[in-house]
Structure formats: C-alpha cells, structure tokens
Amino acid sequence: MEENKYLKISEINNYIKGLLDYDVFLNKVFLKGEISNFKNHSTGHLYFSLKDESARINAVMFNKEASKLSFKPEDGMNVLVVGRISAYPAQGSYQVYVEKMELDGIGALYIEYEKLKKKLAAEGLFASEKKKAIPKFPEKIGVVTASTGAAVKDIMSTINRRYPICEVILFPTLVQGKEAALNIVEQLKKADAYGVDTIIVGRGGGSIEDLWAFNEECVARSIYECKTPVISAVGHEIDWTIADYVADLRAPTPTGAGEMAVPTILDINNVIDNYKIRLNKNIKNMINTKFINLRNFRNSFVLKNPMTIYELKMQKFNGLLETLNNNMEKIINNKQSNLEKLTNSYIIKNPFSLIEKKQNQFTILTNTLKLVNPLNILEKGYSLVKVDNKVVKRSKDLKINAEVNIKLYEGEVIAKVKEIK
C-alpha cells in the first residue's frame, strides 16, 4: 500500500502541465527579449530561447505561425512575442509557445541596417579597388564631427601631438538625432570642396540609436562621392556602421583616426634619414660612374693616338669616293652603250624605209576599207531598200502601196509597192 504514494515522472509532469494550461494568466503572455540558440527545423518549426539580462526561457513557434512572419529571425535580434506558457512533459520543462512575433525597436534597426548594407554592397560602394589612398604627409585635415565632446578633442590632440605642422579644420555637425544625417552630408560636401588632403568623419561611442545617423543611406553615398579620401571614426572598436564600410579607411576610434591620418615626427625623421642614405648612395654611385668613364676616356686608344680619328675618317671618305666614281662610270658607260645602239640602228640610218613601210600599211588599210564599204557594192548597180529607215531583206516584208526608200550609188528615190500579176 505504501507504493501508492509514489507518482511516476510522467504523472507529475502532466499534472504540472495541467496547472499551467488552466492558468488564465499564463494562457496569453506578452514577452520581450533577445533571440539566442535559434534553430530553423526542416519541418518549418522554430526553436530558440528568449533571454534578458538575468534569465532565459525556451520558446517554440510552429510552422503555421512561423510562415506568417515578415522577417527572418536570427540570434541577437530583440523581439516582442505573444504566446502561452505550457510544459513539455517528456523533458519536464516549461516553455513559451509563440503565436505572434515582431521585432523590437533595436531589432528593427538591425534589419534596416542589414538591408542597406546588402544594397550598397551590391552597387559596389564597399569595393576595395575603389578605395582612395590616404596621403602620408597631409597639410590640411578636415574633421566632420560635433564641436563638443571627446571625439573632436581626441582627434585634434592626437594630430597636434604626432604631426603639429598639419592644419586641422573643424566642420561642426550634429551627430545624432533626426537632423544629424542631413547635417553630416552638408558638412562633408563643404570639407570636400575646401581643399583638405583628408577628411575624418565620426563621433564618440553610444547605442545603436545614437550612432544611427552614420547608417543612413544619404551619409553613405555622400562619403562615397567625396573626391577627398575619407577616414571613418564612429564609436568604439566593436561598433561598425555603414559609414565604416563606405569610407576609404575605417578607424576603430576617433583617436585611432588621428593616428591613421598623420605620421609621427619619428616616422618623418626615419623617412628623411632613408632619403639621406639613398641620396648619398646615389651620389657616390654617380661619382664612381663618372670617374670610371673619365678614366676609360683618358686611357682610350683614340685619345692617345688622335691621328687615328683622321685616318679612320679619311679611310671612310676614300671608300665613299671610290664607290661614287664606280657608280658614275657605270652610268656613263650604260648611257653611251644605249647611244651607240640607237646611232647604229637601221631606222636612223634609213629613215625613208620607215616612211615607205608606213605608207604601204596605209595603202593596205585603205583598200581593205574600200572592200568592206557597203557603198562600193551600190557602185556595181545594186541598191538598198528601206522602209521606215529599216533595211528590207525579203519581199514578204513589204506591203502593197507601201512607200519605200531606194538608196542608189548616187542619190535616193521614193517608190510605191505594187502587186506583180
């Protein structure tokens, strides 16, 4: 009988589940927290935890409700959920069964941030090949930030300490609030047109809402369109804004931006020392080269025997003169040979023979033309009959009473055709 006092684990778990299910307060709860341990099951069910600063609760959202979500849940998102609290008897744990879920304020900003980041990346605004180089030794640096606060002090003090010969020009702007983004764009354009060598844009640390002006699309495009190299210095090292991705160089902090923008005096001294070493080395090499050339010139055969220059030139001249004489002689001999051939030709010696030959050819051609001339046939008594300027070859081509033109050797007559009986 004593054994009846003991319950099975499943019995106690189901009892607790019943208590939870019939609790009016737990049937509909409104919770907010951060998603962690998120898992999207192949069935479409979502399993995750909701946590705050000191506690967490397991959560499940079945595919019927999950299919209605307007966003894709991820770890780190802050969300608002509506659901019911119940137990899972198999494991003896309780959890929230989520019926509705929407982004909390910060979570919504995160989604907006990711969408803009993907959009600008697809357009090539983050491409490394489009990044401009930061000048090593700038003369003027423009700083676009708030006129008060730690950021402007850190940037200016760092530059003045490291590179005091550089002029720093402040372009004061709002760095948070509704008007901040447009104000930043305006000051960036002024700095870009001012003629500075580098622009630093940024602010000190803060929440995601405080830094949001540097996630605005207009600010990102304004940085990208700057002809002057831009260093972003927004927040702390862990803070990444859209401005950081678009800028030519990202600094982890405002102080870091000042360090990246200018060299130190030690760096300059090292550069000058390197230049001195290279200059001295180049001068020594130049002197050695000139000395070797001078020594070679002094020891050259030509300088020790100057007459050899004259002899070489004279030898070359004689060769050219001989070539010229040979060519002239060839030309004269060729012309003379042609003249002799022409003088001894049969035509020159017998010019009338050519005339007689041409006369004979003319007579032959004249006789040939007479033979083929149709008028010579008419001289023998033949005639040429035409109707409408067409030669008549057959009698059947003539019509009775038609007028015909008869061409004789001398003159023409008109006749009328009659029938032969």
NORRA-V179640 format. One record per backbone hydrogen bond with DSSP energy under -0.5 kcal/mol. CO is the residue of the C=O (numbers start at 0). NH is the residue of the N-H. E is the energy in kcal/mol with one decimal. If there is no record, write none. Layout:
CO NH E
CO NH E
This chain:
0 3 -1.3
1 4 -1.7
2 5 -1.5
7 11 -2.0
8 12 -2.4
9 13 -2.4
10 14 -2.0
11 15 -2.4
12 16 -2.3
13 17 -2.3
14 18 -2.1
15 19 -2.3
16 20 -2.9
17 21 -1.9
19 22 -1.1
21 23 -0.7
22 26 -1.0
23 26 -0.5
23 27 -0.5
25 84 -2.7
28 30 -0.5
28 82 -1.9
30 80 -3.1
32 78 -2.7
33 50 -1.6
34 75 -2.9
35 48 -2.6
38 40 -0.8
38 46 -2.7
40 43 -2.1
44 40 -2.5
45 60 -2.6
46 38 -2.4
47 58 -2.9
48 35 -1.9
49 56 -2.4
50 33 -2.6
54 51 -2.5
56 49 -2.8
57 95 -2.4
58 47 -2.2
59 97 -2.6
60 45 -3.1
61 64 -1.0
61 65 -2.6
62 66 -2.1
64 67 -1.3
65 68 -1.6
70 72 -0.7
73 76 -1.6
76 34 -2.9
76 78 -0.6
77 103 -3.4
78 32 -1.9
79 101 -2.4
80 30 -2.3
81 98 -3.1
81 99 -2.0
82 28 -3.1
83 85 -0.5
83 96 -3.1
85 94 -2.8
86 88 -0.7
87 90 -1.7
87 91 -1.3
87 92 -1.3
92 87 -3.9
94 85 -2.3
94 96 -0.5
95 59 -2.1
95 97 -0.9
96 83 -1.5
99 81 -2.3
101 79 -3.2
103 107 -2.4
104 108 -1.7
105 109 -2.0
106 110 -2.1
107 111 -2.3
108 112 -2.6
109 113 -2.4
110 114 -2.3
111 115 -2.2
112 116 -2.2
113 117 -2.3
114 118 -2.2
115 119 -2.6
116 120 -2.0
117 121 -2.1
118 122 -1.3
119 123 -0.5
119 124 -2.2
120 123 -1.1
123 126 -1.0
126 129 -1.2
127 130 -1.5
135 262 -0.5
138 166 -2.9
139 196 -2.4
139 197 -1.0
140 168 -2.9
141 143 -0.5
141 199 -3.1
142 144 -0.8
142 170 -3.3
143 201 -1.9
144 172 -1.5
148 152 -1.0
149 153 -2.8
150 154 -2.4
151 155 -2.3
152 156 -2.5
153 157 -2.0
154 158 -2.2
155 159 -2.7
156 160 -2.0
157 161 -2.3
158 162 -3.2
161 264 -0.5
162 165 -2.1
166 140 -2.7
166 168 -0.5
167 169 -0.5
168 142 -2.7
169 171 -0.6
170 144 -0.6
176 179 -0.9
176 180 -0.5
178 182 -1.8
179 183 -2.7
180 184 -2.2
181 185 -2.1
182 186 -2.1
183 187 -2.4
184 188 -2.0
185 189 -1.7
186 190 -2.5
187 191 -2.5
188 192 -1.8
189 193 -0.9
190 194 -0.7
190 195 -0.9
196 228 -0.6
197 141 -2.8
198 200 -0.5
198 230 -3.2
199 143 -3.4
200 232 -2.5
202 234 -1.8
206 210 -2.0
208 211 -0.8
210 213 -1.8
211 214 -2.4
212 215 -1.0
213 242 -1.7
215 219 -1.9
216 220 -2.6
217 221 -1.8
218 222 -2.2
219 223 -2.2
220 224 -2.0
221 225 -0.6
222 225 -0.9
228 198 -2.4
229 247 -1.2
229 248 -1.4
230 200 -2.5
231 250 -3.1
232 202 -1.6
232 234 -0.6
235 238 -1.2
240 243 -0.7
240 244 -1.1
241 245 -1.8
242 246 -2.3
248 231 -2.5
248 250 -0.5
252 256 -1.8
253 257 -1.8
254 258 -1.8
255 259 -2.3
256 260 -1.8
257 261 -1.0
263 267 -2.2
264 268 -2.7
265 269 -2.4
266 270 -2.2
267 271 -2.9
268 272 -2.8
269 273 -2.4
270 274 -2.4
271 275 -2.6
272 276 -2.5
273 277 -2.6
274 278 -3.0
275 279 -3.0
276 280 -2.2
277 281 -2.5
278 282 -2.7
279 283 -2.4
280 284 -2.5
281 285 -2.4
282 286 -2.8
283 287 -2.8
284 288 -2.3
285 289 -2.6
286 290 -2.6
287 291 -2.4
288 292 -2.4
289 293 -2.6
290 294 -2.6
291 295 -2.7
292 296 -2.2
293 297 -2.8
294 298 -2.0
296 299 -1.1
299 303 -1.7
300 304 -1.7
304 307 -1.8
305 308 -1.3
305 309 -0.9
306 310 -2.7
307 311 -2.6
308 312 -2.3
309 313 -2.8
310 314 -2.6
311 315 -2.1
312 316 -2.5
313 317 -2.7
314 318 -1.9
315 319 -2.1
316 320 -2.7
317 321 -2.5
318 322 -2.1
319 323 -2.3
320 324 -2.5
321 325 -2.4
322 326 -2.2
323 327 -2.4
324 328 -2.5
325 329 -2.1
326 330 -2.2
327 331 -2.4
328 332 -2.5
329 333 -2.2
330 334 -2.4
331 335 -2.6
332 336 -2.3
333 337 -2.0
334 338 -2.1
335 339 -2.2
336 340 -2.1
337 341 -2.1
338 342 -2.5
339 343 -2.4
341 344 -0.8
344 348 -1.7
345 349 -2.3
347 350 -0.5
349 352 -0.6
349 353 -0.7
350 354 -1.0
351 355 -2.7
352 356 -2.1
353 357 -2.2
354 358 -2.4
355 359 -2.3
356 360 -1.9
357 361 -1.9
358 362 -2.4
359 363 -2.3
360 364 -2.0
361 365 -2.2
362 366 -2.4
363 367 -2.1
364 368 -2.1
365 369 -1.9
366 370 -2.0
367 371 -1.8
368 372 -0.9
372 375 -1.1
372 376 -0.6
373 376 -0.6
373 377 -1.0
374 378 -1.2
375 379 -0.5
376 379 -1.2
376 381 -1.1
377 380 -2.1
383 406 -3.5
384 391 -2.8
385 404 -3.0
386 389 -1.3
389 386 -2.7
390 392 -0.6
393 396 -1.2
394 397 -1.9
398 401 -1.9
401 416 -2.1
403 405 -0.6
403 414 -2.3
404 385 -2.7
404 406 -0.6
405 407 -0.6
405 412 -2.1
406 383 -2.4
410 407 -2.5
412 405 -3.2
414 403 -3.0
416 400 -2.8
418 420 -0.6
